């Protein structure tokens, strides 16, 4: 086309694969090249309008010109033929039918394009030609066989499964046709289209469910509503309106009988057999086969290779068709399916069936087949069963039990339907109703629906008489967890306290005392929790409840640290709990997966990251196997903190992603906020400021409250400091300090000191360092004292007095030694960075020299580590001098640092060097540490200073 010749481009692929998007790009390129672009497509509203797509593209712009003057080169015969094609050219009535014969029309349109392309290149862009009428196909086929002898681009798109044989044959025999068949996206390309904040595994699940089709991927993404993606859906959930309208337009092109049959197909679901479809549609089987052929020709259903069955081209298409069917007919169809699945008989009660099996299943049927049949019938029974139908209740219960592990949302829906069939005043079968409520609560927990789960358990409690030991206490404990997860901790504490007041059974009192202890620890008063936890420990020991004793001792240790009363005995109990816990099997832990979580939390608060990780790993494994998403999320976030403390950032990033996934599965907004805080912390530690700022902007302040909320707030506060927002850091920490359950911590005071220094307030920083020292003195452990010493060292290093700088460097090195011994590699590296900065900053005589005075190469310090104190407060004013850290860079690190200085992003660097983005991030963290800088600008300054000095 650019050389005055025509060009032909065919774009083909499945529905939703991106053909229209590619045509839009072709249009953009053609317009940028100065071509006149005319676009058209068939419109269903036009009915059988001949030459529909051609008329849509050319009737307006080209015919307007022809009415004023006939272009040179077009004869009167051509004009008559064109008048028969384009309505706006017809004058004084319609042209004779023979004037628009296919060959004549194709030749006339070709001559028209050649004539107008003489002065300016033309692009004719036609979409959806699989819906085109015969006239349009004839014109396109003519242009393919005899292309215009002028700069004309013909670009057209179609679905090959639905395109007419004539169009496919013309494309197959065209000599100069560029053919582009769009294939499904690769996983990496599809993941780039999904929100990065969505858990990684869910993003991959979405990709697999979409089959790599961008249209299906967009529809599935639109179905995200705070729970799992539209993969594990409850029966036939609606689809996005924009997707439904497209499928509705496809169905509208079918004949009346075929629309009836495809409606029956949507009620049945995959796989489809023609006899069953015919029965549901109430057609003779012989009449159903031609309609199946018609539906398949429109690619709504496809033959399953190697079978005599059919299936919708995608589950989303089935759902769109289903919701387009009139509700009355749909219910009648469900009733027919349910009747057919029981052999066509009216359900009748049979004898000799197992008590848990639906009575209407034929006697003698194997249990496995009976369960399978129940699952097949359940979607239909939920829609047609009537009140007090106990057979339907039994069937739905069996079916829900069977699918709960793989499809919890659907199981929850079936259990709700079963409950709706039972009258609320069913005094004849109260145990059955309570059992259904408890099963519904369990299914809702697995489905990430904490509020409905709590409501179900609350209703079950109202049906259980007070004083019933065992079951009632278990339900109270589970509901307390759910209420806490949805931010109703006060209500949870009231529930447990009231139950404890009416319970006399000692084992139940031990359990409830523990529940009261952890609730007070997490969201109430840690000092009060110490008494509750100690009481639970004593009762558990007396009754031999080892697992409960472990959980209570972990809670007691956490409460002791949070209340700053280590003398309460909680810390001394922890080793015993850890020893007993280590002897328990995972099967034993499954009954209480929060036990290792509390022990891991206690080890984390006592600055023992390696011990914490060991216990938290078990908490993650056990809670994941039992579907306790809330416990898994909390354990993973704690694991992120422990891994970050040990400078294991790659593992921390993986755990943060897993925590986000568990939080989404839990359905708790608070836990999603908690997991997002962990992701912010990892981004800050890795030094990826672009990701960090994006996550901070997307997350906002943590919404979780209580002590876990304080942890989340501290993580986000550190991230804000790393992003250059000390005021935001301080305001968040003020919020955390106002929470009674949070308790004061040495680390919070140290972080406040850093924020004050970043804001240029060394006097305020000194006061926070003093507070950290006073609090650390309460603990019989060297680690809190080392963290407080680090806070003081930063204050001293920020002054101009040489003597104080010397003291700050010595304090920082002393703190680094203690922190290293405790396995706190990240803090130790920070301390060495502070010492190095104080050692070299404007001093005539260095305090320390040699390798001990420089950051080690194994340290992954990032923007949050070296602080603004090092790069601004401690750096002399004026042009930067040579930074000794630059000499420590490896060849790969120097290569990455140069690319950073050129302004390249992490993804661009990864593409340039053929490595992963995570590899670039890990190298950057080491570069920041070695150069003693906190951001990319600091890297550029350091390299500039080094080159200038050279």
DANOR-V151954 format. One line per field, one symbol per residue. phi: phi as a letter, one per 30 degrees, with the letter a starting at -180 (. if undefined). psi: psi as a letter, one per 20 degrees, with the letter a starting at -180 (. if undefined). A space follows every 50 residues. Layout:
BEGIN
phi->???
psi->???
END
This chain:
BEGIN
phi->.dcicdbbbcbbldeidjdddddddedddddddjddcbcaadbeddiced hedddedcedddddddddadddjcdddedddddddcedcdbijdddeddc eeddddddddddddddddcaebbccbchddcddddddddddddddbdeca dbccbbbacddcddedddddddcddbcdcbcdceddeddddddcedddee ddddddddddiiceddddddddddbjbeddcccdhcddceeddddddedd dddddeddddddddddddiddccddddddddhbdddddddddddddddid bbddeibccbaddaeddedddedcdddddddddedddedddciicdebdc cideddcedddedideeddddddddddeeddeccdceidddddddddddd edcedcbddddddddddddddcddcdddbdddddddddddeddddddibd ddddddddddddccdejddidddddddddddddddcicdeddddeddddd dcccddddddddddedddddddbbcedddeddddddddddddcidddddd dddddddddddddhbdddjdddddedddddeddddddddedadddddddd ddddddibdddeddddeddddddddcicdddddddddddeddddddicdd ddddddddddddddddicddddddddddddddddddjdddddddddddci decdcidedddddddddddddddibdddddddddddddddddidbddddd dddddddddibdddddddddddddddddcdaddeddddddeddddddddd ddddddddddddddddddddddicdddddddddddddddcdicdcddbbj edccdddddcdbedddideddbdcdddjddcdcddddddddddddddddd ddjddeddddddchbddddddddddddedddibcaddddddddddddddd
psi->hikjrrppppprrrpjijghhghhhggggghhijqpppqrqqphiickpq kghgghgigfghhhhhhhppqpiprhgghgghhhgohiippkrqqqhihk qghggggghghgggghihhpqqpoopqliijqrhgghggghghhhnqqmr mppopqqrohhiqqhgghghhhiphkpopooprqqqghhhhiiqphiqqg hhhhgggghikjohghggghhiipkiaqrlgmqocmqrrqhhghhghhhg hhirrghhhgghghghhgrqqpqgghggghilqqhhihghhgggghhjkh qqpopjrkrrqqhqhhgghgggiiqphghgghggggghhhikjjqppqpr rjqqhiqphiqpqipqgghggghghhhghhhhiiqrqjnhghggghgggg hhihhhmhggggghhggghhipqhknihlhhhgggggghggghhghjkmh ghgggghghghhipqqioqegggggggghgggghhjjlhghghgggghhh hipiphghhgghhgghghghghjdohghhgggggghggggghikngghhg ghhggggghgghjkmiiiihhhighgghgghhiqrhhhhhhmiighghhg gghghjlmhggghghhghgggghhhjknhggggghhghhggghhhjkmhg hhgghgghghghgghhjphghhhghhghhggghghhjnhghghghghhga qqiqraghhhggghghghhhghjkmhghgghghhghhiphigqqqhhghh hhgghgghjkmhgghhhhhghggghhiipmpighhhghhggghhggiiri phghgghggghghghhgghghijmhghghgghggggghhinjphpqgqra hhjqqqiipmqahigiqhgghfhipqraqqapphhhiiprgghhgghghg hijqrghhgghhilrqhhgggghhhhggghikrirhhhgggghggghgh.
END
